[in-house]
């Protein structure tokens, strides 16, 4: 998809075997954009104003972010291949699920929604969750799930508004390194 004009979706899905290059306006509605190629794909969002609702990578190939940060109003799912953030920041409004390879570069993943869940095995460079209201961040404690932060971990509530970390899953504890 090459968008230099206006592209708007409602609740539908877009499945891509090619790249997503946007220099125009994208309005996502409540749909999902899925990268599903076994080859190389490029993701250039066109910037913050062009947020995805759900963004999924399910192909055996590599999706490489290019030029602009990635804003996802709902969930991010990487279930196959490699998602290379290429050092570009990502903002996720709901859940993060990674069961494949996520290459962050030197980026920051910011969880900016409420009642969010992180599942799978991810090595983050920077991971941030800051809330001004009482909120919960759930880390998966499923067998094998582990989140690693190699640079800065920022978890912050506000006065009288606690950010609570909880675990969900079969293990006695979630793993956050």
Backbone as numpy.savetxt, mean C-alpha at the origin, in Angstrom:
# Nx Ny Nz CAx CAy CAz Cx Cy Cz
-2.46 1.71 -19.68 -3.31 2.88 -19.68 -2.41 4.11 -19.68
-2.58 4.96 -20.66 -1.92 6.25 -20.68 -3.02 7.30 -20.60
-3.01 8.07 -19.52 -4.06 9.04 -19.27 -3.47 10.44 -19.24
-3.83 11.25 -20.23 -3.40 12.65 -20.21 -4.62 13.57 -20.15
-5.79 12.98 -19.98 -7.03 13.74 -19.87 -7.68 13.46 -18.53
-8.92 12.96 -18.55 -9.65 12.62 -17.34 -10.15 11.19 -17.46
-9.87 10.38 -16.43 -10.34 9.01 -16.36 -11.05 8.84 -15.03
-12.31 8.42 -15.08 -13.10 8.23 -13.86 -13.72 6.84 -13.88
-13.63 6.16 -12.75 -14.29 4.86 -12.60 -15.26 4.96 -11.43
-16.19 4.02 -11.37 -17.12 4.02 -10.23 -16.73 2.88 -9.30
-17.44 1.77 -9.38 -17.14 0.64 -8.51 -16.49 -0.50 -9.27
-16.17 -0.31 -10.51 -15.62 -1.38 -11.33 -14.14 -1.62 -11.10
-13.62 -2.61 -11.80 -12.22 -2.97 -11.69 -11.52 -2.75 -13.02
-10.23 -2.46 -12.94 -9.38 -2.34 -14.11 -8.25 -3.34 -13.94
-8.09 -4.25 -14.91 -7.00 -5.21 -14.90 -6.00 -4.80 -15.98
-4.73 -4.66 -15.58 -3.71 -4.18 -16.49 -2.65 -5.24 -16.77
-2.38 -5.46 -18.04 -1.23 -6.29 -18.40 -0.09 -5.40 -18.87
-0.36 -4.10 -18.95 0.64 -3.11 -19.35 0.91 -2.14 -18.21
1.33 -0.94 -18.55 1.70 0.06 -17.54 0.57 1.05 -17.29
0.71 1.80 -16.21 -0.22 2.88 -15.86 0.60 4.17 -15.84
0.35 5.04 -16.82 1.07 6.31 -16.93 0.02 7.41 -16.94
0.03 8.26 -15.91 -0.98 9.30 -15.83 -0.34 10.67 -15.69
-0.70 11.55 -16.60 -0.34 12.96 -16.46 -1.61 13.79 -16.42
-2.75 13.09 -16.38 -4.05 13.74 -16.33 -4.70 13.56 -14.96
-6.02 13.48 -14.95 -6.79 13.35 -13.73 -7.41 11.95 -13.67
-7.24 11.28 -12.53 -7.85 9.97 -12.32 -8.72 10.03 -11.08
-9.98 9.65 -11.23 -10.91 9.57 -10.10 -11.31 8.11 -9.96
-10.95 7.50 -8.84 -11.04 6.04 -8.73 -12.38 5.48 -8.32
-13.28 6.25 -7.75 -14.50 5.64 -7.22 -14.12 4.63 -6.16
-14.79 3.48 -6.14 -14.49 2.44 -5.14 -13.99 1.16 -5.81
-13.37 1.27 -6.94 -12.91 0.12 -7.68 -11.49 -0.29 -7.34
-11.01 -1.31 -8.03 -9.67 -1.85 -7.84 -8.92 -1.80 -9.16
-7.68 -1.32 -9.10 -6.78 -1.40 -10.24 -5.80 -2.52 -9.94
-5.74 -3.51 -10.84 -4.91 -4.70 -10.64 -3.85 -4.79 -11.73
-2.60 -4.86 -11.33 -1.48 -5.13 -12.23 -1.29 -6.64 -12.25
-1.46 -7.28 -13.42 -1.47 -8.75 -13.45 -0.55 -9.37 -14.49
0.47 -8.66 -14.92 1.35 -9.16 -15.97 2.47 -10.03 -15.39
2.97 -10.93 -16.21 4.16 -11.71 -15.83 5.43 -10.98 -16.26
5.28 -9.83 -16.92 6.42 -9.03 -17.36 6.56 -7.76 -16.54
7.37 -6.84 -17.03 7.61 -5.57 -16.34 6.46 -4.60 -16.60
6.04 -3.90 -15.54 5.01 -2.87 -15.63 5.49 -1.64 -14.88
5.09 -0.46 -15.38 5.45 0.81 -14.74 4.19 1.45 -14.18
4.34 2.05 -13.00 3.24 2.77 -12.37 3.66 4.21 -12.13
3.06 5.13 -12.90 3.25 6.57 -12.69 1.87 7.13 -12.41
1.60 7.46 -11.14 0.26 7.86 -10.72 -0.16 9.24 -11.19
0.79 10.09 -11.49 0.46 11.47 -11.82 0.37 12.36 -10.59
0.53 11.78 -9.40 0.57 12.60 -8.18 -0.53 12.32 -7.19
-0.48 13.04 -6.08 -1.36 12.85 -4.93 -2.84 12.97 -5.27
-3.20 13.85 -6.17 -4.61 14.06 -6.51 -5.22 12.87 -7.24
-4.39 11.93 -7.69 -4.85 10.78 -8.46 -4.81 9.50 -7.65
-5.52 9.47 -6.54 -5.49 8.32 -5.64 -6.25 7.13 -6.21
-5.71 5.96 -5.94 -6.42 4.71 -6.22 -7.33 4.42 -5.03
-8.37 3.62 -5.25 -9.17 3.15 -4.11 -8.50 1.89 -3.58
-8.47 0.83 -4.38 -7.70 -0.38 -4.06 -6.64 -0.54 -5.14
-5.43 -0.92 -4.73 -4.36 -1.19 -5.69 -3.84 -2.59 -5.40
-3.84 -3.43 -6.45 -3.45 -4.83 -6.30 -2.40 -5.18 -7.34
-1.40 -5.95 -6.92 -0.44 -6.54 -7.86 -0.54 -8.05 -7.69
-1.01 -8.73 -8.74 -1.21 -10.18 -8.67 -0.46 -10.94 -9.76
0.33 -10.23 -10.56 1.08 -10.87 -11.63 2.46 -11.31 -11.18
3.04 -12.25 -11.89 4.36 -12.78 -11.53 5.49 -11.82 -11.88
5.21 -10.76 -12.61 6.23 -9.81 -13.02 6.53 -8.76 -11.96
7.17 -7.67 -12.40 7.56 -6.59 -11.50 6.82 -5.31 -11.87
6.19 -4.69 -10.88 5.63 -3.35 -11.04 6.62 -2.40 -10.41
7.06 -1.39 -11.16 8.00 -0.40 -10.66 7.34 0.97 -10.66
7.30 1.60 -9.49 6.75 2.95 -9.37 7.71 3.93 -10.02
7.15 4.97 -10.62 7.96 5.95 -11.34 7.42 7.35 -11.09
8.28 8.26 -10.77 8.04 9.71 -10.75 7.23 10.21 -9.56
6.03 9.67 -9.30 5.14 10.25 -8.30 4.84 9.29 -7.15
4.52 9.85 -6.00 4.10 9.04 -4.86 2.83 8.28 -5.20
2.51 7.30 -4.37 1.34 6.45 -4.60 0.39 6.65 -3.43
-0.83 7.09 -3.73 -1.86 7.30 -2.72 -2.97 6.29 -2.95
-3.28 5.52 -1.91 -4.31 4.49 -2.00 -5.31 4.78 -0.89
-6.55 5.08 -1.26 -7.56 5.45 -0.27 -8.06 4.27 0.54
-7.93 3.06 0.03 -8.39 1.89 0.75 -7.21 0.92 0.90
-7.23 -0.22 0.23 -6.26 -1.29 0.51 -5.22 -1.50 -0.58
-4.03 -1.93 -0.13 -2.93 -2.32 -1.01 -2.71 -3.81 -0.82
-2.66 -4.56 -1.94 -2.41 -5.99 -1.91 -1.34 -6.33 -2.93
-0.28 -6.99 -2.47 0.79 -7.47 -3.35 0.87 -8.97 -3.12
0.33 -9.76 -4.07 0.21 -11.20 -3.86 1.09 -12.05 -4.77
1.84 -11.42 -5.67 2.71 -12.18 -6.57 3.79 -11.26 -7.12
4.87 -11.84 -7.59 5.92 -11.06 -8.23 6.57 -10.07 -7.28
6.99 -8.93 -7.85 7.68 -7.89 -7.08 6.99 -6.55 -7.29
6.73 -5.85 -6.20 6.27 -4.47 -6.27 7.42 -3.61 -5.80
7.99 -2.83 -6.72 9.15 -1.99 -6.43 8.68 -0.54 -6.27
8.64 -0.05 -5.03 8.21 1.32 -4.77 9.23 2.32 -5.26
10.43 1.88 -5.54 11.46 2.70 -6.18 11.78 3.97 -5.37
11.65 3.86 -4.05 11.96 5.00 -3.19 10.85 6.04 -3.12
9.70 5.78 -3.76 8.59 6.74 -3.76 7.64 6.43 -2.60
7.21 7.47 -1.91 6.33 7.30 -0.76 4.99 6.73 -1.15
4.41 5.97 -0.22 3.08 5.39 -0.40 2.23 5.73 0.80
0.97 6.06 0.54 0.00 6.31 1.60 -1.15 5.34 1.40
-1.53 4.63 2.48 -2.57 3.61 2.40 -3.64 3.94 3.44
-4.90 4.00 3.01 -6.00 4.39 3.88 -6.67 3.26 4.63
-6.41 2.00 4.26 -7.02 0.88 4.98 -5.96 -0.19 5.21
-6.06 -1.33 4.56 -5.22 -2.47 4.91 -4.04 -2.64 3.96
-2.96 -3.21 4.50 -1.74 -3.53 3.78 -1.58 -5.05 3.82
-1.50 -5.67 2.64 -1.32 -7.12 2.58 -0.22 -7.42 1.57
0.85 -8.07 2.03 1.96 -8.39 1.16 2.38 -9.84 1.38
2.17 -10.67 0.37 2.61 -12.07 0.43 3.61 -12.37 -0.67
4.15 -11.34 -1.29 5.14 -11.49 -2.36 6.36 -10.64 -1.99
7.03 -10.06 -2.97 8.21 -9.24 -2.71 7.84 -7.77 -2.81
8.15 -7.02 -1.75 7.97 -5.58 -1.75 9.34 -4.96 -1.58
9.75 -4.12 -2.54 11.04 -3.45 -2.50 10.78 -1.97 -2.25
11.10 -1.46 -1.03 10.74 -0.09 -0.72 11.70 0.97 -1.24
12.96 0.62 -1.44 13.95 1.67 -1.68 14.08 2.45 -0.39
14.06 3.76 -0.46 14.16 4.60 0.75 12.84 5.33 1.00
11.73 4.67 0.75 10.45 5.34 0.86 9.87 5.27 2.27
8.76 5.98 2.45 7.95 5.89 3.65 6.58 5.38 3.27
6.13 4.36 3.97 4.75 3.91 3.84 4.01 4.52 5.02
2.98 5.32 4.73 2.18 5.96 5.75 0.80 5.33 5.77
0.40 4.85 6.93 -0.94 4.31 7.12 -1.78 5.44 7.69
-2.69 6.00 6.87 -3.40 7.21 7.28 -4.89 7.02 7.48
-5.34 5.79 7.59 -6.76 5.53 7.81 -7.02 5.14 9.25
-8.17 4.53 9.48 -8.51 4.06 10.83 -8.77 2.57 10.80
-8.54 1.93 11.94 -8.75 0.48 12.09 -8.06 -0.30 10.98
-6.76 -0.06 10.82 -6.00 -0.68 9.74 -5.36 -1.99 10.18
-5.09 -2.86 9.19 -4.45 -4.16 9.44 -3.28 -4.32 8.48
-2.17 -4.86 9.01 -0.99 -5.16 8.21 -0.78 -6.67 8.27
-0.75 -7.32 7.09 -0.57 -8.77 7.02 0.54 -9.12 6.06
1.08 -10.33 6.22 2.10 -10.83 5.32 3.50 -10.60 5.84
4.45 -10.59 4.92 5.86 -10.40 5.25 6.34 -9.19 4.45
6.66 -8.10 5.14 7.10 -6.89 4.46 8.32 -6.32 5.14
9.28 -5.89 4.33 10.40 -5.11 4.84 10.16 -3.67 4.41
9.79 -2.84 5.37 9.58 -1.41 5.13 10.89 -0.67 5.36
11.09 0.43 4.68 12.21 1.31 5.00 11.78 2.21 6.14
10.75 3.04 5.93 10.10 3.82 6.99 8.63 3.42 7.02
8.09 3.26 8.22 6.67 2.97 8.39 6.11 3.97 9.39
5.02 4.64 9.01 4.45 5.70 9.84 2.95 5.47 10.02
2.51 5.63 11.27 1.08 5.63 11.59 0.90 6.69 12.67
0.27 7.81 12.29 0.01 8.91 13.22 -1.49 9.17 13.19
-2.09 9.28 14.36 -3.52 9.50 14.42 -3.86 10.61 15.40
-4.88 11.37 15.09 -5.35 12.43 15.99 -6.56 11.96 16.80
-7.08 10.80 16.47 -8.23 10.22 17.18 -7.85 8.84 17.69
-8.58 8.32 18.64 -8.34 6.98 19.14 -8.43 6.00 17.97
-7.45 5.10 17.86 -7.38 4.22 16.70 -6.67 2.92 17.08
-6.81 1.92 16.20 -6.17 0.62 16.39 -5.43 0.23 15.12
-4.21 -0.25 15.30 -3.44 -0.83 14.21 -3.25 -2.30 14.54
-3.74 -3.17 13.67 -3.67 -4.61 13.89 -2.55 -5.20 13.05
-1.65 -5.93 13.71 -0.57 -6.64 13.03 -0.91 -8.12 13.02
-0.77 -8.74 11.87 -1.07 -10.16 11.75 -0.08 -10.99 12.54
-0.63 -11.98 13.24 0.19 -12.95 13.95 -0.01 -14.33 13.34
-0.33 -14.36 12.05 -0.46 -15.62 11.35 0.92 -16.26 11.23
0.98 -17.58 11.18 2.29 -18.25 11.05 3.07 -17.70 9.84
4.30 -17.28 10.08 5.17 -16.77 9.02 5.08 -15.28 8.78
4.03 -14.62 9.24 3.90 -13.18 9.02 4.90 -12.42 9.87
5.52 -11.41 9.27 6.52 -10.61 9.98 6.69 -9.28 9.26
6.72 -8.20 10.03 6.95 -6.87 9.49 8.30 -6.39 10.00
9.14 -5.90 9.09 10.45 -5.40 9.44 10.55 -3.95 8.98
11.07 -3.10 9.86 11.30 -1.69 9.51 12.79 -1.46 9.62
13.43 -1.10 8.50 14.90 -1.00 8.48 15.43 0.39 8.83
14.56 1.39 8.90 15.04 2.75 9.17 14.23 3.35 10.32
13.12 4.02 10.05 12.33 4.66 11.11 10.94 4.07 11.20
10.53 3.75 12.43 9.16 3.35 12.74 8.56 4.49 13.56
7.48 5.09 13.06 6.81 6.17 13.77 5.38 5.75 14.05
5.06 5.56 15.32 3.71 5.23 15.77 3.32 6.27 16.79
2.24 7.02 16.51 1.94 8.14 17.39 0.44 8.37 17.48
-0.06 8.43 18.71 -1.43 8.84 18.97 -1.42 10.30 19.35
-2.48 10.74 20.00 -2.57 12.13 20.45 -3.04 12.13 21.90
-2.90 13.25 22.56 -3.32 13.38 23.95 -4.76 12.90 24.09
-4.97 11.94 24.98 -6.28 11.33 25.24 -6.83 10.53 24.05
-6.05 10.37 23.00 -6.45 9.58 21.84 -5.34 8.58 21.55
-5.48 7.40 22.09 -4.44 6.39 22.07 -4.44 5.63 20.74
-3.26 5.35 20.24 -3.08 4.42 19.13 -2.75 3.07 19.76
-3.63 2.10 19.59 -3.46 0.78 20.18 -2.96 -0.19 19.13
-1.91 -0.94 19.47 -1.42 -2.01 18.60 -1.98 -3.33 19.12
-2.57 -4.10 18.21 -3.11 -5.41 18.58 -2.62 -6.44 17.58
-2.70 -7.69 17.97 -2.32 -8.77 17.05 -3.57 -9.57 16.73
-3.57 -10.15 15.55 -4.66 -11.03 15.13 -4.03 -12.23 14.46
-4.41 -13.42 14.91 -3.88 -14.62 14.29 -3.53 -15.69 15.29
-3.02 -16.79 14.78 -2.79 -17.99 15.59 -1.60 -17.89 16.54
-0.59 -17.15 16.17 0.60 -17.07 17.04 0.32 -16.24 18.27
1.14 -16.46 19.30 0.97 -15.74 20.55 1.27 -14.25 20.41
2.09 -13.89 19.42 2.44 -12.50 19.23 2.70 -12.21 17.76
2.52 -10.95 17.39 2.88 -10.50 16.06 4.37 -10.17 16.06
5.02 -10.26 14.91 6.45 -9.97 14.83 6.64 -8.65 14.10
7.25 -7.69 14.82 7.59 -6.38 14.26 9.03 -6.14 14.64
9.91 -6.10 13.64 11.35 -5.93 13.90 11.78 -4.56 13.49
